[in-house]
Amino acid sequence: MPTTIAEFPETTVAVLEHRGSPATILNSVGRFIEWRRHQGSTDLIGNTVRALFVDWLTGSGEALRDFPIYFHYIKRMPTVSEHEQMTDVYLPLRPSVSTPA
């Protein structure tokens, strides 16, 4: 498999903690992928962005960084049909503040 090493500036990322049996880890992985990924027409990408802000962010305990939301277009027209387009949606978050133990 071809591998590319790319420099990417330090970035705060979202984390989804898996709780439960190790046998169900792929369920948690799938939930995380679906949470961050938008598939289909970019005409409807606003629905995904809204869900991130309204459904996820408000209950996550996380706070936004002073940086705009951004998109990584993975599959785009004309390479694929409109309904097959795929975009990763990135919502920059503030670094978590750890409490000393």
N, C-alpha and C positions, 0 to 999 in steps of 0.2 A: 504494500500500500504506500503510495507517495506521501511523504510527510513534509510539511512546511513549517519552519520556525519563524514566527512573526513577533516583532516587538509591540507590546501593547502597554500603554501607561498604566500605572497603578490604578486599580478600579475597585470600588466597593461592589460586591456581588450579593445577590439574594441567596438564602440558604433555606432548604426545606429539610427539617429533621425527620428522620424515619423513626417511628415508634412501633414496636411490635416484633413479630417473628421475622428472622432473617429470610425466611422463605417468601415473604411478601414484599421484599425490598423493591422489586421491579414495579409494583403498584405505585410506590412513592415516587420512583424515578419517572414513571409515566405521568403522574399528576404534575410534577414539576415541569416537565417538557411541555405539556399542554397549557400550563399556566403562562409560560413565557412565549409561546409560539402562536403566530397568527397564520392561518392558512386560508387561501381564497382571494377574492377580489380585494384590492387595496381600497376600493370604494367603501368597504365596511371596516377598515382597520380602526376607525374611530371607536367602534364598539369594543374592540380589544383594549384600546387605550383607556376608555371609560371604565371597563371592568377592572383594570389594574388600579386605577385611582379610587373607585367607589367600593368595589367588592373586596379587593385585597389590601390596599394600602391603609384604609381606615381601620381595619382590624388587625394589622400586622405588628403594630408598635414601632414601625420604622418611620423615618422622616426623609423627605426628599433633600437631595443636594441641590445647590444652586447651579444646576446644569440641566439642559433640556433632555427630554426623552429622545431616544434615537433608535433607528431601525437598521437591521442587517438583512438585506434582501438576498435570500438564498436561491430561490427559483423565481424568475420573472419572465413575463411575456417579452419577446415572442418565442423564447426557448420552450416555454410550457404554456398550456392553455390557461385562461384567466382563473378558472376554478382550482388550478393546481399550483398557483403561486404560493410561495412560502416565505415568511418574514419573521425573523426574531425581533422581539420588541424589548428594548432595554430601558429600564426605569432607574436612573442613577439615585442611589441612596446615600445618606450620610453615614459615616463610619459609626459602628456601634460603640457605645461607651461601656467598657467593662467595669464591673464593680469589684473592688479588691476583696479577696477571700478572707 
